[in-house]
Amino acid sequence: MARAGRQHGRVRFSINIPNFGDFADVRTVARIASAAEDAGWDALFVWDHVVHDKIERKIFGDPWMLLTGAALATTRIKLGTLVTPVPRRRPQQLARQVATLDAVSGGRVIFGAGLGGPVADEYGAFGEPTDRVVLAERLDEGLELLARFWTGDPVTHHGTHYQVDDVALLPATVQRPRPPVWIAGFWPNRRPMRRAARWDGAVPLFGNGSHGYAPSVDEVRELVGYVRQHREGDAPFEIVVGGASPAGAAGGDLLGPLRDAGATWWDERQRIDGDGVDSFDAVLRRVEQGPPVVT
């Protein structure tokens, strides 16, 4: 039986921001990234949406350009998307974007992937398929292609959704054999977590509207046990949970039990039903307070 995380080990801490509102500006994202690095956070993650809710008419920035600005403003923290909807991307273009960011950052990319959504707004509004079975097939096939493209070796692939004829995408990613891949999904849906078990980490949400709210210890423990049942080998595996936490020791009181249940990352998020989720000032205040202290 494989391990599903570093039980009772160090928890790492990330800041999570959308790619709209104040954070549609690459300079603003670079400022948050620099402040996060100075305050001792371990990573910055950016959403990957094109409209999110097309009725709202928000201002958006491209996540890979935003992260490039963050990479140039930092030297240490990890950078990535939570999460990129692989089924609405062309794998060859996405492979190039990730490899470029990995080069610019000196090998600091973590690639978060999933189906994404809302499906009607981000797929259907552009004439893309909305059948979740088809999207799941494209996700799995796309992930396998990305992993092959990132090696720099020639790729030939004749699949259900993608075709490649003897193409090598160079340069390969700085990280070898590839950047870590974390898979998102809603728990207790089992299929996304079985998919995650084949890669390097799981980024579960625990119900609609849960962004910014910490999961229960029992939910995390159940998820960790399920992933462990479906892992093969002993490679490290990350369990990423998140919410809004108080700074210092009070945050440790929240995170300590989640760490003991198997969580290895805490992703700091503004609550989705509040007014701070895309506010630079609100996020910066929390960033400058530093990560929770977990003993």
C-alpha positions in Angstrom: 0.0 0.0 0.0 1.4 3.4 -1.0 1.6 6.4 1.1 -0.7 9.3 0.3 1.2 12.1 1.9 3.8 12.9 4.5 1.9 11.9 7.7 2.7 14.4 10.5 5.4 16.1 8.4 5.8 19.7 7.5 2.9 21.5 6.0 3.7 23.9 3.1 1.7 27.1 2.5 0.4 28.7 -0.7 -1.5 31.8 -1.6 -4.4 31.4 -4.0 -5.7 34.2 -6.2 -8.1 34.5 -9.2 -7.0 35.7 -12.6 -9.7 38.5 -12.6 -10.5 41.7 -10.8 -7.4 43.3 -9.3 -5.4 40.2 -10.3 -6.0 40.6 -14.0 -2.9 42.9 -13.9 0.4 41.2 -14.2 2.1 43.9 -12.1 -0.3 43.3 -9.2 0.3 39.6 -9.3 4.0 40.2 -9.3 3.6 42.4 -6.2 1.6 39.7 -4.4 4.2 37.0 -5.4 7.1 39.1 -4.1 5.2 39.9 -0.8 4.4 36.2 -0.4 8.0 35.2 -0.8 9.2 37.8 1.6 6.6 36.7 4.2 7.6 33.0 4.1 4.9 31.5 1.9 5.9 28.5 -0.2 3.8 29.0 -3.4 1.5 31.2 -5.3 -1.4 29.7 -7.3 -3.6 31.5 -9.9 -7.0 30.5 -11.2 -7.3 29.6 -15.0 -10.6 31.0 -16.3 -11.6 32.8 -19.4 -14.9 34.2 -18.2 -15.9 32.3 -15.1 -19.4 33.7 -15.2 -20.1 35.3 -18.6 -22.9 37.5 -17.2 -20.6 39.3 -14.8 -18.3 40.9 -17.5 -15.2 40.8 -15.3 -11.7 41.8 -16.4 -9.4 38.8 -16.8 -5.7 38.2 -17.3 -4.1 35.2 -18.9 -2.8 33.0 -16.1 0.5 32.1 -17.8 1.4 35.7 -18.4 0.4 36.5 -14.8 2.7 33.7 -13.5 5.5 34.9 -15.8 5.4 38.2 -14.0 5.4 36.4 -10.7 8.4 34.3 -11.7 10.4 37.4 -12.6 9.6 39.0 -9.3 10.7 36.0 -7.1 13.4 33.4 -6.8 12.1 30.8 -4.4 8.4 30.2 -4.3 6.6 27.6 -6.4 4.2 28.9 -9.0 1.3 27.3 -10.9 -2.4 27.2 -11.7 -5.2 25.8 -9.6 -6.5 24.7 -11.8 -6.0 24.6 -15.6 -8.9 22.9 -17.5 -6.9 20.7 -19.8 -9.9 19.7 -21.9 -10.4 23.3 -23.2 -6.7 23.7 -24.1 -4.7 22.4 -27.0 -2.1 20.1 -25.3 0.8 21.2 -27.6 0.2 24.9 -26.8 -0.3 24.2 -23.1 2.9 22.1 -23.0 4.8 25.1 -24.5 3.4 27.5 -21.9 4.2 25.3 -18.9 7.7 24.5 -20.2 8.4 28.2 -20.8 7.3 29.2 -17.3 9.4 26.3 -15.9 12.4 27.8 -17.7 11.8 31.4 -16.6 11.3 30.3 -13.0 14.2 28.0 -12.9 12.1 24.9 -12.4 9.5 26.1 -9.9 6.2 25.1 -11.7 3.5 23.0 -10.2 0.8 22.1 -12.7 -2.7 21.9 -11.4 -5.3 20.3 -13.7 -8.9 19.4 -13.8 -12.1 19.7 -15.8 -12.7 23.3 -14.8 -15.9 25.1 -15.1 -18.5 26.4 -15.1 -19.0 24.2 -18.1 -21.8 26.1 -19.7 -19.9 29.4 -19.6 -16.3 28.2 -20.3 -17.0 25.4 -22.7 -20.5 25.7 -24.2 -20.3 29.5 -24.8 -17.4 28.9 -27.2 -19.0 25.9 -29.0 -16.8 23.4 -27.0 -18.2 20.0 -25.9 -20.0 20.1 -22.5 -20.5 16.3 -22.0 -18.5 15.6 -18.9 -17.7 12.1 -20.1 -16.0 13.6 -23.2 -14.3 16.2 -21.1 -12.9 13.6 -18.7 -11.6 11.6 -21.7 -9.9 14.7 -23.1 -8.4 15.4 -19.6 -6.9 12.0 -19.3 -5.6 11.9 -22.9 -4.3 15.5 -22.6 -2.4 14.8 -19.4 -0.7 11.8 -20.9 0.3 13.9 -23.9 1.6 16.7 -21.7 3.8 14.4 -19.8 5.3 13.1 -23.1 5.7 16.5 -24.6 7.6 17.8 -21.5 10.3 15.1 -22.0 11.4 16.8 -25.3 11.4 13.4 -27.0 9.5 12.9 -30.3 5.8 12.1 -29.8 3.5 10.2 -32.1 0.0 9.7 -30.8 -3.2 8.6 -32.4 -5.9 8.9 -29.8 -9.6 9.5 -29.5 -9.4 13.2 -29.2 -5.8 14.2 -30.2 -3.4 13.4 -33.0 0.4 14.0 -33.1 2.8 12.9 -35.8 6.4 12.7 -34.8 6.8 16.0 -33.0 9.4 17.0 -30.4 8.7 20.1 -28.3 11.9 21.6 -27.2 13.2 22.6 -24.8 12.1 20.0 -22.3 10.9 21.2 -18.9 13.7 22.1 -16.4 12.2 19.7 -13.9 12.8 16.1 -14.8 11.0 14.1 -15.8 8.3 16.8 -15.6 6.8 19.3 -13.2 4.6 17.9 -10.5 1.0 17.4 -11.6 -1.8 17.9 -9.1 -5.4 16.9 -9.9 -8.5 18.7 -8.7 -12.0 17.4 -8.1 -15.0 17.5 -5.8 -14.9 15.0 -3.0 -16.6 12.6 -2.3 -16.7 12.0 -6.1 -14.3 9.1 -6.5 -13.2 9.3 -10.1 -11.2 12.5 -9.9 -9.4 11.2 -6.9 -8.5 8.0 -8.6 -7.2 10.1 -11.4 -5.2 12.1 -8.9 -3.7 9.0 -7.4 -2.0 8.3 -10.8 -0.2 11.7 -10.6 1.5 13.7 -7.8 -1.2 15.3 -5.8 -4.8 15.9 -5.1 -6.6 19.2 -4.8 -10.1 18.4 -3.5 -13.0 20.8 -3.0 -15.5 19.7 -0.6 -18.8 20.8 -2.2 -20.0 23.8 -4.2 -19.4 27.1 -2.5 -16.6 25.6 -0.3 -13.8 27.7 -1.7 -12.3 29.5 1.3 -13.8 27.2 3.9 -11.6 24.6 5.5 -12.8 21.0 5.2 -13.4 18.8 8.2 -10.8 16.5 9.6 -13.0 13.5 8.9 -13.4 14.5 5.2 -9.6 14.8 4.8 -8.9 11.6 6.6 -11.4 9.7 4.4 -10.0 11.2 1.2 -6.4 10.4 2.2 -7.4 6.8 2.9 -9.1 6.5 -0.5 -6.1 7.9 -2.4 -3.8 5.6 -0.5 -5.8 2.6 -1.7 -5.3 3.6 -5.3 -1.7 4.7 -5.2 1.1 2.5 -6.6 4.7 2.8 -5.4 6.2 5.0 -2.7 6.7 8.4 -4.5 5.7 11.4 -2.4 2.1 12.5 -2.9 0.6 15.9 -1.9 -2.8 16.4 -0.3 -3.8 20.1 -0.8 -6.5 21.6 1.3 -7.4 25.2 1.8 -9.6 27.9 3.2 -9.3 31.2 5.1 -7.1 30.8 8.1 -6.0 33.2 10.9 -2.3 34.1 11.1 0.1 32.7 13.7 -0.7 30.1 16.3 -4.5 30.4 15.8 -4.1 29.2 12.3 -2.0 26.3 13.6 -4.9 25.2 15.7 -6.9 24.9 12.6 -4.2 23.2 10.5 -2.7 20.9 13.0 -5.5 18.4 12.9 -5.7 18.6 9.1 -2.0 17.9 8.9 -2.4 14.9 11.2 -5.2 13.6 9.0 -2.8 13.7 6.0 -2.9 17.2 4.5 0.6 18.3 3.2 -0.3 21.7 1.8 -2.5 24.5 3.1 -3.8 26.8 0.3 -4.8 30.2 1.7 -8.0 31.4 0.0 -10.4 34.3 0.4 -14.0 33.1 0.9 -15.8 32.8 -2.4 -19.0 34.4 -0.9 -17.1 37.4 0.4 -15.9 40.6 -1.3 -12.2 39.9 -0.9 -11.6 37.1 -3.4 -10.3 39.3 -6.1 -9.2 42.3 -3.9 -5.5 43.1 -3.8 -5.8 44.9 -0.5 -7.6 42.0 1.2 -5.1 39.4 -0.1 -2.1 41.5 0.6 -3.1 42.0 4.3 -3.3 38.2 4.7 -0.1 37.6 2.8 1.9 40.0 4.9 0.7 38.3 8.1 2.6 35.2 7.1 1.6 31.6 7.1 0.0 29.9 10.0 2.3 28.4 12.7 1.8 24.7 12.9 3.7 22.9 15.7 
